[in-house]
Structure formats: C-alpha cells, structure tokens
Amino acid sequence: MNYTYLHRLYAKRAELEAKLELYLARNCFGEEELDDGTDSDLRNSISEISEEIAELERSPGS
C-alpha cells in the first residue's frame, strides 16, 4: 500500500472538510448568501476522496 498517497488523501479530505465548515459558517452568519454550488462541489470532492481512501484500505496488502 502506498501510505504516502493515502496520507495525502487524508490531508486533502481534512482540508476540504475545513473549507466546507467555513463555507457553511459564513452562510449561517449571513456573510455570503450565495447558492453558487460551492457546498455541493465540496461535498462531492469529499465523497470521491473518501471512496478512494476506502478502496485503498480494502486493497490487498493493506
């Protein structure tokens, strides 16, 4: 298993989750009232990375 790549995926997922939290917090406080699809894009990216992580963790040799 490529642990360096897996570690990078974990870090990228955490970064995207932090961005999503910030985006949602801004919406809660009315700083940005835009429905520009950012939250959907972030959620999709997080989901894709999570799926890739799951595949790597299930792969033989892990």
N, C-alpha and C positions, 0 to 999 in steps of 0.2 A: 504494500500500500504506500502511496506517495503521501507521507504525513505532512510534508511541506505544503503541498497543494491543498490538502484537507484543512490545514491550519489557516491558509489564506482564505478558503471558503468560509470558515467560521468567522474570521475577522470581517470579511466583506458583508456577511449576513448581519453581524452586530452593527456595522456601520449603517446599513440600510434600515435596520430596526430603529436606530437612534434618529435617523433622518425622518422616518415616519412618525415617531413620537413627537419630534419637534414640529413637524407639519401639522399634526393633529392638535397640538397645544396652541399653535398660532391660530388655528380655526376656532378653538374654544374661547380665546380671548379677543376674537374679532379683528385680529391684525390683518388677516388675509381671508377674505370671504370669496375665494375663487374656487370654482369647481372645474379645475383645469386637468383633472385626471392624474395629478401627481400621486395622490394616495393610492389609486388603483395601480399605477405603474410600479410604485414601491412595493406594494403587496405582491404583485406578480413576480417581481425580481426576487423577493424574499422566498416566495414559494418555489421558484425554479432552483435557487441555490440550495434550499432545504432538501429538495428532491435529489439533487446531485450529491449532496452530503450523505443522504440515506443510501443511495446506490453504492457509493464508495465504502460505506461502513458495512454493507451487506456482502460486498465482493469477496471472493476467496482470497485468503492470505491476510485477512484483516485480524 
